[in-house]
Amino acid sequence: MDDVTDEEFRSLMDRLEPEAAGSPHYARLVAAEDPEELARVLVEPHQPLWARELAAFRLGCAGDRRAFEALVLLLNHRDPERCVSAAHALARLNDPRTPRAAAALATNALRTAYALHPVRLLSDLRAPESVPALVATLQRLLAPGEPHWRVALACVEGLGRLADEQARPVLTAALPHPRLAAAAAAALSRLPGE
């Protein structure tokens, strides 16, 4: 593991240990070196969520694609900390399905409240799906009265990082929005030809 992943893993352990409530299964999963042992946790019935998350994170960071489905479910979880861990592992998984899954979660109008981490993951992945999904999500979030400004801001920042000319119209449309204006101006300044 790299230093960032080590830090994410320590943070995950600190968060999940109280959920495990002294279960000996927790220590086994933390120390497990056999990927088969971790993969079994993802398919065995009656496994607690903390155990599935721990196994999926470890497998995902190791590049084991058996973790993909569990990580995508966690990326769409109502608990933001679970989403952060899942996004971290998915970014390291290198599974070709990840950009499509993140784009589907980011653009799902019924799940906008949980779209922050899929949006951030899309900008990290820099996949062909990233810009169209961020543009579509941001366009929807510019509607009057839209409450999910943090997701919109993440779209603007992501589009700025990706610096793709396709984003110019939607970034320009974001300029009049007070919470987005500075980030939109910065993103526009990064586009080719600026």
N, C-alpha and C positions, 0 to 999 in steps of 0.2 A: 504494500500500500504506500501511496505517496503521503506527504505530510498533511495535505488537506483532507485526504480520505481518512487518515489516522485520527485527525481532529473530529471529523464528522462521526467516525465510529465511536469515539469516546463520548461525544455528545449523545449519540443514540443509546449507548449503554447507560449513561446517567439517567436518561429519560425512561428507558424500559425497565430498569432494575426495580423501581417501586411497583410497576405494573406486575412484574413477575412474582412479587411478594414472597421472596425466599425460595422459590421453586428451584430444585436442583437441576431442572431442565434448562434454566437460564445459564448457569455456569457451563453446562455441557455445550450449549450452542455458541457461547462466546468463545470457548476454547476449541471447538470442533475444527479439525483440519481436513476431514473427509467431505468433499462436496456432496457425496451421496447422502450423508447424514443430514446435511442442510436441505437438500432437495426433497427428502422424504417429508420434512416438516410442511412443505408447501402442498403436499397432496394427501397427507393423512387427515382423516376426519377428526374433529373436536380439538384441533390445535388452537390455542389462544392467539389473539391478534398480535400480541407482542412477540410471540415465537415466530409467527409467519413473517412479521416485519424484519426481525433480526436475521432470519435465514435468507430472506429475499435481498436484503441490503448486502449481506456478505457475499452471496452468489453474484449479484449484479455488479458489485465492485470488482469481482474476480473475472468478470466477462462471461459468466455462465448464463446462457440465454434461457434456461429453465426458470429464471426469476422474472422474466418479462411480464407475464400476466399479473402476478402478485404486485409487482412494482407499479404497473399502470393503475390497478385498483387503489393502491396507496396514494398515488399522485392525485387522485380525484377524491381523497378523503376529506371529511369536514375538519379534521384536526390539522392545522397548518404545519405543525412540526413533522407529522408523518409525511406530508407532501414534500417538505424540504429534503428529508432523507431519501425518499423515493426518487426525486429529481436528481439528486446527487448520484445515486446508483445507476439510474437510467442513462445519465450522461456518460458514464464509464462502461456501460454494458456493450455499446457498439452493436446494437441490434437494429437491422434496417427497418423494423416495424415501429421503432420509437418515434420518429418524426410524425408519421401518420397518426399514431395514437395521441401524441401531444397536441397535434393540430385539431383532432376531433374533440378533445376535451376543451381546448381553448375556444373553439368556435361554437360550442354547444350553448345556445342562449338560455337553456334551462339550468345550466350549471355555472353561470357566470360568477357567482359568489365564490366558487372554488377554482377559478381559472388562473389565478395569479401565478402559481408555480408551473403549470403547463406553458403559460406564455413565456416565463423566464427560461424554461428549458428549451423552447423553440429558438430563442435567440442564441443560447449556448450551442445548440446543435448545428446551426448554420446550414440546415438542410434545404433542399428545393421547396419543401412544404412550408418553411418558416415564414418567409415574407408574405405569401398569399394569406396564410392563416392569421398573421398579426394584422395585416391590412383589413381583412374582413371583420375581425374582432373589434378593432379600433373604430371602424366605420359605424358599427352597431352601437358602440359605447359613446359616440358623439351625439346621440339623440338627446333632445331636451329632457331634463329630469332623470337622466340615467344615474343611478347611485354608485356604480362600481368604478369610481374614478381611479382607485389604486391599480386596478387591472388595466384601465386605459393608459395610465402613466407607464406601467410596465411595457405595454405595447409600443408606446412612443419611444421609450428608452431602447427597447429591443430593436426597433426599426432603425434607430440611430446607430446602434452597434453594427447592424447588418449593412447599412449604407447602400441600399438598393434604390435605384431611380424610380421603381414602381411605387415606392412609398410616398413620393412627393405630394400627390393630391390629398391623401388622407392626413399627412403631417401638416400641410397647409391649412386644411380644414380644422385641425386641432389648435391652431394658433389663437383663436378667440377665446378658448376655454381657459379661465384663470389658473386652474390647477395643472394644466398641461402646457401652457404657453412657453415657459422657459425651456422645458425639455424638447418641445416640438421645434423651437428655433435652433437649439443645439443639434438636434437630429438632422434638420434641413441643412445645416452648415456642413455636415459630414457627407452629404450626397455628392456624387460626381458632378463636376461642373460648377460647384459652388465656390 
